[in-house]
Amino acid sequence: MRTRSRPFFFLRQACLAAFMLLGLPVLGSAQPAATGAIAGRVQNVVTGRYLHNARVSVQKSDIVVLTDEAGFYQITRAPAGSAALEVFYTGLDPQVIPLQVAAGQTVTQDIGLTNLALFGAKDAAVRLDPFLVAATKETDSAAIAINDQRFAPNLKNVVSTDSHGEVMGGNIGEFLKYVPGIDTGGGGFEPGAISVRGFSASMTLVTSDGAPMANSGGDRTFTLEQISINNISRVEV
């Protein structure tokens, strides 16, 4: 009887000791790292345009943000210490920018992008003939359209108006008819209304810089004669 009860007694003591050890706090466990913030604007240094949807990421982390319409970006939980920002925009050279992030502080880092193959160094004089100026403008517009479509949060078709040249009469419908899924029928001699994927034109919402376009008629149908293509830089569907 005693020879059997002893191992059981020792086993019970060992289990109790293990349970007490598990309940103790682990010394030297990892504490959450201190963080700071990084903010600034991303600009095309050749054209002076602030870039929308430029991708800004922190290397060796999963932190990725996109710039807004004014080129602003903000990273709110960047690890404190040495960091490197990687900036990407379609058609321009990517940049990697090292910086120091202080805990609880905001670092302001503005970023200028260019394309050395097309424009040379940032401070160098650029000599272009008149034909190259037109080609550069079209290339820049196409890059903006491709970048907006690439980083769109949903399915979107983005087309630059410069890619089709001059439009007779200034009717934007002459340009929209080349966009997939768009019908611009309803007019007499010119495109009249916008119909998306077979829906009635009265169900189509038309906005300019985020603001709904008003209709001068009595119904909800937006007519294309109310806006000129000369006031439009790109179309998003």
Buried (B, 14 or more C-beta within 10 A) or exposed (E): EEEEEEEEEEEEEEEEEEEEEEEEEEEEEEEEEEBBBBBBBBBBBBBEEBBBBBBBBBEEEEBEBBBBEEBBBEBEEBBBEEBEBBBBBBBBBEBEBEBEBEEEEBBEBEBBBBBEEBBBEEEEEEEEEEEEEEEBEEBBBBBBBBBBBBBBEEEEBBBBBBEEEEBEEBBBBBBBBEBEEBBBEBBEEBBBBBBBEEEEBEEBEBEEEEEEEEBEEEEEBBBBBEBEBEEBEBBEB
